[in-house]
């Protein structure tokens, strides 16, 4: 009897709490209304589109007249605009900001990476419409701390996918804090396990032609065991060969110096890989605009004077960066570039013809390549110079990156249920892709940040 009485008293207490507790507040609804929607799938754009956002996610997608906008929703007009998924940049370096002297930068600025330089880079990317980015090489603790701060909403920036330090045969002098050497297959596996335990999203290889094939195999195999993709430099033919043998998921850059094209045996290996449907798409990030644009920037310096790359940086660092390119025509980094540039179109076309899925990535942060400008420039070169269909270029900066990073169920397209990572730009980007240099609206995880 006593037990029953206590039970009813407990139930009564629960019911009373339920009755007096206020219901959870309804999440705010935002409606983007009127623009032309390019959803990331490559299908026909949707005119007079309506996108309903509830909290962090997309609630519904439709057209004016076919989808009801809830009473009280915040309405943002996108009339006259192209609306598309937030962009990805698949090859950025948050720890550098366009300075042309690596030795100076790597010695002076590491103490400022975490609290000043990386946050500035992240903010510049986000304001440029980049809502997701892959950082391909940085000190481990610093980049993980910045990723965490962005995820927690403490600083603005794109959702980051990070590798931490490069893995290579031997670090260059003075770079040991963001480059780890590998000494044998056992050490290679342990380095990968250490990175995986720390929480990186993928593994980055460089100079793998200086490793043994066994070391490269060990890195890729161990990474895949931990569910991590592996990206690798492609500057030299043997880097590509060893990476392909090991099963690298994505190559970076359009290398081979001034060679007119990729060697026949390398192309045969690439075609053999792209033919294996059971392995899924084979990816490559050519980072081509940094080479194509050098001579233009050298001779027309307004891009260097653009204050967009100053955002978040103190005056002292801005002045240091500016002083580093007083004479852009004299930079050792670019002296061979005028000889490389005529070869790039052929190499790019070889990869496309072989069935490689190419991704938008920029090497953002390297000399005279700024986070605020680099992504739209890459898209512009693809379309204007290399003849890529604008829709395909946009998919290379939205849908396909999300597939490689295994998050296509959450981002990459404007689809009900996914995160509301959305940008809008006035005008028709399918006709004028360079409109993306001035993005009007940036929404990340449902929050308007520009």
Secondary structure, 3 states (H helix, E strand, C coil): CHHHHHHHHHHHHHHHHHHHCCCCCCCCEEEEECCEEECCCCCCCECCEEEEEECCEEEEEEECCCCCCCCCCEEEECCCEEEEECEEEEEECCCCCCCCCHHHHHHHCHHHHHHHHHHHHHHHHHHCCEEEEEECCCCHHHHHHHHHHHHCCCCCCCEEEECCCEEECCCCCCCCCCEEECCCHHHHHHHHHHHHHHCCCEEEECCHHHCCHHHHHHHHHHHHHCCCEEEEECCCHHHHHHHHHHCCCEEECCCCCCCCCCCHHHHHHHHHHHCCHHHCCCEEECCCHHHHCHHHHHHCCHHHHCHHHHCCCCHHHHHHHHHHCCCHHHCHHHCCHHHHHHHHHHHHHHHHHCCCEECCCCCECCCCCCCCCHHHHHHHHHHHHCCCCHHHHHHCCCHHHHHHCCCCCCCCCCCCCCECCEEEEECCCCCCHHHHHCCCEEEECCEECC
